[in-house]
Amino acid sequence: MPSDYPAEVLDCICAAVFNAADSPQESSLDPLILQERLNLPAPRTLPSSYPPPNWPEPVSRHTLTNLSRVSKAFYKATRPYIWRRVEIRLPRSWLALVHEITGGEDEVDEQAAQLVEQSLNEAANYVYAATSPTKEWDRDALFKLRASIRAKLEKDGPLPLEVLTPPESREASPMRPRDRSHDGRSLRHKSQSPGRWRVIRAVSKATRSVAESVRPDVYVTMPQDARPGRYILHLDFNHFRTIGLRRSVGEGVHSRFVTGERLELALKEMPNLVTFGATEYMDGALTFPVLAELLFRGRPLRDQQRQPSRGRNPSPEETEFGPNDWHRRKDAQALQALDLCGCVSPIFVKAITDFVIMYLVRPEPETDISRGRGVRFEDEEIYFPRLTRLCLRSVSTVPSHILTPFVLSFPSLTHLDLSGTRASPDLLVGLAESSTIKLVSLGLGRCSRLTGESVKDLLIYGQCTHELEHLSLFGDITCPFPISEEELELILAQAPCIKNGKLTYLDLSSHPLSAAHLNLIESQPSLRSLGLSFIPDLSLHDITTFLLKKAPKVEVVTLISTSPQLSPTTPIRQSNLVIHSHLIQNLCTLPFSIYAAPENQQAATRLRVIELEARILSSLGTGAGSWRVVRSKGARGWYVDTASGWTAEGEGPASFRRALPVEHPLRKGLESLSETGGNISTAVGWHARKVEVLQGNGLLGREDGLYGAMSFAFGS
């Protein structure tokens, strides 16, 4: 029976099921291929497209749910893992989550008092069971033990008396008004009562003190919070939608599901939250208190006794209401990853502006006219050193003077996406001057306010970019990347991240590239995904030569509106012929041999996915040989060799293979994607344009929902 196994064994089983949904650090570049959902193969840690490197998250969650129904022991073991990763998909699920972790309609004072009574009963039972010499039930002894714990709690505090008073002995108070939501549920008012975390900590401290006084040689288990908020490590709204709910415009404006008050209440009950993802569908809930709740987690308390002085930024403890919040935040886990992709609402912009002005921007120097000299009052600068991954893609409404200090307040960044923002040269100068930022993945696509000089200085002289593995300098016809031929030449010849050959992702779309520029690039043995779109003067011959000589391990290349051979002025049949003769035949075709088996032969390169514009993809029809057209839900599309990919046979490591048999699951899965005509998941695609930050896989990561649409569906 499962109940006979130790709790550690059950925990290891649940951990293995939960970790099976984690994507590997080294991606296979392909979307998940799952032919038989009821008989999934075991995930592989090595990069492989089949068997898949990981399970889908819903499969892992469904497995954990089934395990929780086996026995009470399994239910106790699976509970932390079921709640560890929360993805909000529907409005009703969000309301149910808030109700579950915050307690719903009850007032805060009443909840705290009930929690004290419940914790006192549990603590008394624990202490009595551990310290009683006879192990016989003695109600009087149990009552005295409970009274001693309450007396210790009242003496040491720091809980208020209204919370320590039992609910049955409290005088009835007039009903306070409550705000009603559109679904009839009431919202709790702000209260000065302590949070659940403080009640549990105070009761545990008093219980331990009493237990040690009775039996110092006995260990007593402390009571734990019954609410599941403490288990949540990940919260995102990537799949959250309100479209199709038949709501009027007025309801969408005045009766929102995700409000700032609800989100703040929920975040306060998640002390171990480390990753948070927001989207444009709920960015109206990103108010000033929510940003403070997210970013000030894990920050040590500062001196609250000093008086605010003129001319300096006040400390956060001096300006916010609710001093108990700072004690709670000090004990919480600091945020490690924050994704604000697409957040553009005026509420969010005002919140981040107020946050930066209040906490991050130094006051201007003031001049004391009476003394005739300048006087500057400075305060300790505020940083958030534990947040390492930040995505601000398409946050296009935040001004440059606000964006710069906000990004520079994170001195330990490893993943940063500024694509589609108002990032200025001053921001890149600040990044280049930082000695603590060590970027692994950087996205600067479609930043129209940048200059080629600032990008050149960042990539050549900035220490933070020396170890880059993913670099996106994407631009398109509507927003070309602002760089000149001379600046590009210096970057390709002198940038350490290009010279060391560690790049696995590189996008130079819309740059003034020529054959001379490609010759300057050092050999790139690790490069797997290359963006060369919107370069009309770069010939396919030069691209083929570069891939053959310097980047033979590239698997994905983008060629939208690139090369004179693929221009609209070239006959479409000639363009199709050039694609097969120059690219596919020279780079992807196995050499003919009557002695070697196909699985033992290798082509000149690993190229197997080519992104092309819609006009050419339509002319390719159903493809030729094993090559098929796969379209996204948006404007992007790829020409894919369905007979190539990473596979693992038996127990051996995964390897790159071509000429897969027709019945191979990977080949059948890729062919099924081509037959959908674009009716596929947003997680399907190649050469992402968004940095994945929640799990830390960068520009080679896989994402679904709105994040996946930003990565693989949208044309720009």
ZAMARGU-4260 file (C-alpha; in steps of 0.2 Angstrom, whole numbers, plus 5000, padded with zeros to 4 digits):
<rodrens>
0) 5000/5000/5000 | 5006/5018/4997 | 5003/5022/5015 | 5016/5010/5020 | 5030/5019/5011
5) 5040/5033/5020 | 5034/5051/5016 | 5051/5054/5008 | 5048/5041/4995 | 5031/5048/4990
10) 5038/5065/4989 | 5052/5059/4977 | 5038/5051/4966 | 5028/5067/4966 | 5044/5078/4962
15) 5049/5066/4948 | 5031/5069/4940 | 5032/5087/4943 | 5049/5089/4936 | 5045/5079/4920
20) 5036/5095/4914 | 5051/5106/4915 | 5059/5110/4898 | 5077/5106/4896 | 5091/5119/4896
25) 5097/5113/4879 | 5082/5113/4868 | 5079/5102/4852 | 5071/5118/4844 | 5056/5108/4839
30) 5038/5109/4847 | 5032/5094/4857 | 5028/5080/4846 | 5015/5068/4855 | 5007/5056/4844
35) 4999/5045/4858 | 4994/5055/4873 | 4988/5040/4882 | 5005/5031/4881 | 5018/5045/4883
40) 5036/5040/4882 | 5048/5044/4896 | 5055/5062/4894 | 5073/5063/4889 | 5085/5076/4897
45) 5096/5077/4882 | 5090/5087/4867 | 5078/5076/4858 | 5062/5079/4848 | 5056/5062/4850
50) 5055/5055/4863 | 5050/5072/4869 | 5062/5081/4881 | 5048/5084/4893 | 5029/5081/4896
55) 5016/5095/4893 | 5012/5104/4909 | 4994/5098/4909 | 4999/5080/4908 | 5010/5082/4923
60) 4996/5091/4933 | 4984/5077/4928 | 4996/5064/4934 | 4998/5072/4950 | 4979/5074/4952
65) 4977/5055/4949 | 4990/5052/4962 | 4982/5062/4975 | 4967/5051/4974 | 4976/5035/4978
70) 4977/5037/4997 | 4978/5051/5010 | 4997/5049/5011 | 4998/5052/4992 | 4986/5067/4994
75) 4998/5075/5007 | 5013/5072/4996 | 5005/5079/4980 | 4997/5094/4987 | 5013/5105/4987
80) 5017/5100/4969 | 4999/5103/4962 | 5000/5121/4969 | 5018/5124/4964 | 5014/5130/4947
85) 4998/5140/4944 | 4993/5146/4927 | 4977/5157/4926 | 4966/5152/4911 | 4948/5157/4914
90) 4941/5171/4925 | 4931/5159/4936 | 4947/5149/4940 | 4955/5166/4945 | 4941/5170/4957
95) 4941/5152/4964 | 4960/5154/4967 | 4958/5170/4976 | 4944/5163/4987 | 4954/5147/4991
100) 4970/5156/4996 | 4963/5171/5004 | 4948/5164/5013 | 4935/5173/5003 | 4921/5183/5011
105) 4926/5183/5029 | 4934/5198/5037 | 4952/5198/5041 | 4950/5200/5060 | 4938/5186/5061
110) 4950/5175/5050 | 4965/5179/5061 | 4955/5175/5077 | 4949/5159/5070 | 4966/5154/5064
115) 4973/5158/5082 | 4961/5146/5090 | 4964/5132/5077 | 4983/5134/5079 | 4982/5134/5098
120) 4971/5118/5098 | 4984/5109/5086 | 4999/5116/5095 | 4992/5110/5112 | 4988/5092/5104
125) 5006/5091/5097 | 5014/5096/5114 | 5003/5085/5124 | 5006/5070/5113 | 5025/5073/5113
130) 5026/5077/5132 | 5013/5066/5141 | 5022/5052/5150 | 5006/5041/5150 | 5000/5045/5133
135) 4982/5044/5140 | 4970/5057/5136 | 4968/5070/5150 | 4956/5084/5145 | 4961/5095/5160
140) 4980/5093/5156 | 4976/5098/5138 | 4966/5113/5143 | 4980/5119/5155 | 4993/5117/5141
145) 4982/5127/5129 | 4980/5140/5142 | 4999/5141/5145 | 5002/5143/5126 | 4989/5157/5125
150) 4997/5166/5140 | 5014/5165/5132 | 5007/5171/5116 | 4998/5186/5125 | 5014/5190/5135
155) 5027/5190/5120 | 5015/5195/5106 | 5016/5204/5094 | 4997/5200/5090 | 4984/5212/5094
160) 4971/5208/5108 | 4956/5208/5096 | 4964/5194/5087 | 4969/5184/5103 | 4951/5185/5109
165) 4941/5169/5105 | 4927/5172/5092 | 4913/5166/5104 | 4917/5178/5117 | 4919/5193/5106
170) 4905/5206/5106 | 4895/5208/5090 | 4900/5222/5080 | 4889/5231/5067 | 4891/5224/5049
175) 4904/5233/5039 | 4900/5237/5021 | 4908/5226/5008 | 4911/5229/4990 | 4902/5217/4979
180) 4909/5210/4963 | 4899/5207/4948 | 4897/5189/4953 | 4890/5193/4970 | 4906/5188/4980
185) 4912/5201/4993 | 4929/5209/4994 | 4938/5211/5010 | 4943/5228/5016 | 4960/5232/5021
190) 4964/5229/5039 | 4978/5232/5051 | 4976/5214/5057 | 4991/5203/5055 | 4993/5191/5040
195) 4991/5172/5042 | 5010/5171/5041 | 5012/5181/5057 | 4999/5172/5066 | 5007/5155/5062
200) 5024/5161/5067 | 5019/5169/5084 | 5009/5153/5088 | 5024/5142/5083 | 5036/5152/5094
205) 5025/5151/5109 | 5022/5133/5107 | 5040/5129/5105 | 5044/5139/5121 | 5031/5130/5131
210) 5036/5113/5125 | 5054/5116/5129 | 5049/5121/5147 | 5040/5105/5149 | 5051/5093/5140
215) 5067/5101/5133 | 5072/5084/5125 | 5057/5081/5114 | 5055/5089/5097 | 5037/5095/5093
220) 5030/5098/5076 | 5024/5116/5073 | 5007/5119/5066 | 5007/5124/5047 | 4996/5135/5037
225) 4981/5125/5030 | 4980/5138/5015 | 4989/5132/4999 | 4996/5150/4995 | 5013/5145/5003
230) 5016/5131/4990 | 5014/5143/4975 | 5031/5146/4966 | 5025/5151/4949 | 5010/5162/4944
235) 5006/5168/4926 | 4992/5175/4916 | 4999/5169/4899 | 4983/5159/4895 | 4971/5171/4903
240) 4957/5178/4891 | 4941/5188/4892 | 4937/5187/4874 | 4921/5178/4870 | 4912/5180/4887
245) 4898/5190/4880 | 4902/5205/4891 | 4898/5223/4887 | 4910/5237/4886 | 4905/5244/4902
250) 4907/5227/4911 | 4924/5225/4904 | 4929/5242/4911 | 4920/5243/4927 | 4918/5225/4932
255) 4935/5217/4929 | 4939/5200/4935 | 4958/5203/4938 | 4958/5219/4949 | 4973/5227/4958
260) 4964/5223/4975 | 4962/5205/4971 | 4979/5203/4964 | 4987/5211/4979 | 4977/5200/4991
265) 4983/5185/4982 | 5001/5190/4981 | 5001/5193/5000 | 4996/5175/5003 | 5011/5168/4992
270) 5027/5170/5002 | 5037/5158/4991 | 5032/5165/4974 | 5048/5167/4963 | 5041/5169/4945
275) 5027/5180/4939 | 5020/5183/4922 | 5008/5196/4916 | 4999/5200/4899 | 4990/5214/4891
280) 4973/5206/4896 | 4976/5210/4914 | 4989/5224/4915 | 4975/5235/4922 | 4978/5226/4939
285) 4997/5230/4939 | 4994/5245/4951 | 5007/5253/4962 | 5004/5242/4977 | 5005/5226/4966
290) 5022/5232/4959 | 5028/5235/4977 | 5022/5218/4983 | 5031/5210/4969 | 5048/5219/4969
295) 5051/5222/4988 | 5050/5203/4992 | 5065/5197/5002 | 5071/5214/5005 | 5079/5217/5022
300) 5071/5230/5033 | 5080/5247/5034 | 5081/5259/5048 | 5063/5266/5051 | 5068/5277/5066
305) 5076/5291/5056 | 5065/5306/5051 | 5062/5310/5033 | 5074/5324/5028 | 5072/5337/5014
310) 5079/5333/4997 | 5081/5314/4998 | 5070/5300/4992 | 5061/5293/5008 | 5064/5274/5011
315) 5049/5263/5006 | 5046/5259/5025 | 5042/5278/5027 | 5030/5280/5013 | 5019/5265/5012
320) 5004/5261/5024 | 5003/5245/5033 | 5020/5243/5042 | 5017/5225/5045 | 5019/5222/5026
325) 5037/5225/5027 | 5040/5212/5041 | 5030/5200/5030 | 5040/5204/5014 | 5056/5202/5023
330) 5052/5184/5027 | 5046/5181/5009 | 5056/5174/4994 | 5063/5187/4982 | 5056/5187/4965
335) 5068/5179/4952 | 5059/5181/4935 | 5046/5194/4930 | 5037/5194/4913 | 5028/5210/4908
340) 5026/5206/4890 | 5013/5217/4881 | 5008/5227/4896 | 5003/5245/4890 | 4988/5250/4900
345) 4988/5268/4907 | 4986/5261/4925 | 5002/5250/4923 | 5011/5265/4915 | 5006/5276/4930
350) 5011/5263/4942 | 5028/5260/4936 | 5031/5279/4934 | 5026/5282/4952 | 5036/5268/4957
355) 5052/5274/4948 | 5050/5292/4954 | 5047/5287/4972 | 5060/5274/4974 | 5073/5273/4960
360) 5076/5291/4954 | 5088/5301/4964 | 5082/5319/4968 | 5090/5333/4959 | 5103/5344/4968
365) 5096/5358/4977 | 5105/5375/4980 | 5105/5384/4997 | 5103/5402/4991 | 5106/5409/5009
370) 5123/5400/5010 | 5127/5403/4992 | 5133/5385/4989 | 5125/5369/4982 | 5118/5356/4994
375) 5114/5338/4989 | 5105/5326/5000 | 5107/5308/4994 | 5099/5292/5001 | 5104/5274/4999
380) 5100/5268/4982 | 5087/5254/4980 | 5091/5238/4970 | 5083/5221/4967 | 5098/5210/4966
385) 5089/5193/4966 | 5079/5196/4951 | 5089/5189/4936 | 5076/5187/4922 | 5066/5202/4915
390) 5055/5203/4900 | 5048/5220/4894 | 5044/5215/4876 | 5031/5227/4868 | 5030/5238/4883
395) 5029/5252/4871 | 5021/5265/4882 | 5033/5267/4896 | 5044/5283/4893 | 5063/5281/4891
400) 5067/5291/4907 | 5056/5279/4917 | 5062/5263/4908 | 5081/5266/4911 | 5081/5267/4930
405) 5069/5253/4931 | 5080/5241/4921 | 5096/5247/4929 | 5088/5243/4947 | 5091/5225/4943
410) 5110/5222/4945 | 5110/5203/4942 | 5101/5201/4926 | 5105/5186/4915 | 5090/5187/4903
415) 5083/5203/4897 | 5071/5207/4883 | 5068/5225/4878 | 5061/5222/4861 | 5048/5234/4855
420) 5051/5246/4869 | 5057/5264/4870 | 5074/5259/4876 | 5086/5273/4874 | 5105/5274/4872
425) 5107/5279/4890 | 5100/5262/4895 | 5113/5253/4885 | 5126/5264/4892 | 5121/5260/4910
430) 5121/5241/4905 | 5138/5243/4898 | 5145/5251/4913 | 5138/5238/4925 | 5150/5226/4933
435) 5138/5214/4940 | 5126/5211/4926 | 5131/5195/4916 | 5118/5193/4901 | 5115/5176/4893
440) 5100/5181/4883 | 5097/5199/4876 | 5083/5205/4865 | 5084/5222/4857 | 5073/5220/4842
445) 5063/5234/4835 | 5070/5247/4847 | 5068/5262/4836 | 5076/5274/4848 | 5093/5265/4849
450) 5108/5271/4840 | 5121/5260/4831 | 5134/5268/4842 | 5126/5263/4858 | 5124/5245/4852
455) 5142/5244/4846 | 5148/5251/4863 | 5137/5238/4873 | 5143/5223/4863 | 5161/5227/4861
460) 5165/5236/4877 | 5152/5231/4889 | 5157/5217/4901 | 5139/5211/4903 | 5138/5205/4885
465) 5154/5195/4884 | 5146/5178/4888 | 5130/5180/4878 | 5123/5165/4870 | 5107/5172/4863
470) 5107/5189/4854 | 5092/5197/4845 | 5095/5213/4834 | 5079/5210/4824 | 5072/5223/4813
475) 5060/5223/4798 | 5054/5234/4784 | 5043/5245/4795 | 5057/5247/4808 | 5074/5243/4802
480) 5088/5241/4815 | 5097/5257/4817 | 5115/5253/4813 | 5127/5257/4799 | 5138/5247/4789
485) 5154/5253/4798 | 5146/5250/4815 | 5141/5232/4810 | 5158/5229/4803 | 5166/5233/4820
490) 5153/5223/4830 | 5156/5207/4819 | 5174/5209/4820 | 5177/5214/4838 | 5162/5209/4849
495) 5168/5196/4861 | 5151/5187/4861 | 5154/5184/4842 | 5172/5180/4843 | 5171/5167/4857
500) 5159/5156/4846 | 5147/5153/4860 | 5132/5160/4852 | 5118/5148/4849 | 5105/5161/4843
505) 5108/5176/4832 | 5097/5187/4823 | 5104/5201/4811 | 5088/5204/4801 | 5087/5220/4792
510) 5105/5224/4794 | 5116/5230/4780 | 5125/5213/4778 | 5136/5209/4764 | 5148/5195/4759
515) 5162/5205/4766 | 5153/5206/4783 | 5150/5188/4783 | 5168/5185/4780 | 5173/5195/4796
520) 5163/5183/4807 | 5173/5170/4816 | 5168/5152/4815 | 5152/5148/4825 | 5152/5130/4830
525) 5138/5132/4843 | 5126/5142/4832 | 5109/5133/4829 | 5096/5147/4825 | 5101/5161/4813
530) 5090/5176/4807 | 5094/5184/4791 | 5077/5191/4785 | 5074/5208/4777 | 5091/5209/4769
535) 5087/5211/4750 | 5105/5213/4744 | 5112/5198/4752 | 5113/5183/4739 | 5109/5165/4743
540) 5126/5160/4737 | 5134/5170/4751 | 5122/5163/4764 | 5126/5145/4758 | 5145/5148/4759
545) 5144/5155/4776 | 5133/5141/4783 | 5145/5128/4775 | 5161/5135/4781 | 5157/5144/4797
550) 5141/5138/4804 | 5137/5120/4799 | 5127/5116/4814 | 5113/5129/4811 | 5096/5121/4810
555) 5085/5135/4807 | 5087/5150/4796 | 5075/5164/4792 | 5075/5172/4774 | 5060/5183/4773
560) 5062/5196/4760 | 5081/5192/4758 | 5091/5190/4743 | 5088/5196/4725 | 5083/5178/4720
565) 5068/5178/4732 | 5062/5196/4728 | 5045/5200/4721 | 5053/5205/4705 | 5060/5187/4702
570) 5048/5174/4694 | 5040/5163/4708 | 5046/5147/4699 | 5063/5153/4698 | 5063/5157/4717
575) 5057/5140/4721 | 5070/5132/4710 | 5084/5142/4718 | 5078/5137/4736 | 5080/5119/4731
580) 5096/5120/4721 | 5106/5132/4732 | 5100/5129/4749 | 5092/5111/4751 | 5103/5102/4738
585) 5120/5110/4744 | 5116/5110/4763 | 5103/5097/4767 | 5105/5083/4755 | 5114/5067/4760
590) 5128/5061/4749 | 5125/5047/4738 | 5133/5030/4743 | 5129/5012/4740 | 5140/5007/4755
595) 5133/5017/4770 | 5116/5016/4777 | 5106/5032/4777 | 5106/5034/4796 | 5125/5034/4796
600) 5127/5047/4783 | 5128/5066/4786 | 5124/5081/4776 | 5135/5096/4774 | 5125/5105/4787
605) 5111/5102/4799 | 5099/5115/4791 | 5081/5108/4791 | 5070/5123/4794 | 5069/5139/4782
610) 5057/5153/4786 | 5051/5161/4770 | 5037/5174/4766 | 5020/5169/4763 | 5021/5172/4744
615) 5034/5159/4742 | 5027/5147/4754 | 5010/5147/4745 | 5019/5143/4728 | 5028/5128/4736
620) 5011/5120/4739 | 5013/5103/4748 | 5032/5103/4746 | 5044/5092/4738 | 5051/5075/4745
625) 5051/5076/4764 | 5050/5095/4764 | 5033/5102/4770 | 5026/5119/4773 | 5021/5123/4791
630) 5011/5139/4795 | 5008/5148/4811 | 4992/5156/4817 | 4999/5172/4813 | 5009/5179/4798
635) 5024/5167/4799 | 5028/5151/4790 | 5042/5138/4788 | 5048/5126/4775 | 5053/5111/4786
640) 5062/5094/4782 | 5050/5082/4791 | 5063/5068/4789 | 5076/5077/4800 | 5077/5080/4819
645) 5084/5074/4835 | 5080/5057/4840 | 5085/5044/4853 | 5085/5026/4850 | 5084/5014/4865
650) 5093/5020/4880 | 5107/5029/4870 | 5109/5048/4869 | 5100/5059/4857 | 5108/5062/4840
655) 5104/5072/4824 | 5097/5061/4810 | 5091/5063/4793 | 5081/5052/4781 | 5069/5046/4795
660) 5058/5032/4790 | 5040/5036/4785 | 5033/5028/4800 | 5044/5037/4813 | 5034/5046/4826
665) 5044/5062/4824 | 5041/5063/4805 | 5023/5059/4806 | 5021/5072/4820 | 5029/5086/4809
670) 5019/5081/4794 | 5003/5082/4804 | 5008/5100/4808 | 5009/5104/4789 | 4992/5097/4786
675) 4983/5109/4798 | 4985/5124/4787 | 4989/5135/4801 | 4977/5129/4814 | 4990/5124/4827
680) 4995/5129/4844 | 5004/5145/4847 | 5018/5135/4854 | 5022/5128/4837 | 5036/5137/4827
685) 5054/5140/4825 | 5066/5155/4829 | 5057/5163/4843 | 5057/5182/4844 | 5053/5183/4863
690) 5065/5179/4877 | 5058/5166/4888 | 5061/5171/4906 | 5050/5162/4917 | 5060/5146/4916
695) 5076/5154/4909 | 5077/5146/4892 | 5080/5162/4883 | 5077/5164/4864 | 5078/5145/4862
700) 5064/5142/4874 | 5046/5135/4870 | 5031/5145/4875 | 5012/5144/4873 | 4998/5155/4875
705) 5000/5174/4872 | 5019/5172/4875 | 5020/5159/4861 | 5010/5170/4849 | 5023/5184/4853
710) 5037/5171/4849 | 5031/5162/4834 | 5015/5169/4827 | 5016/5188/4825 | 5026/5194/4810
715) 5035/5207/4819
</rodrens>
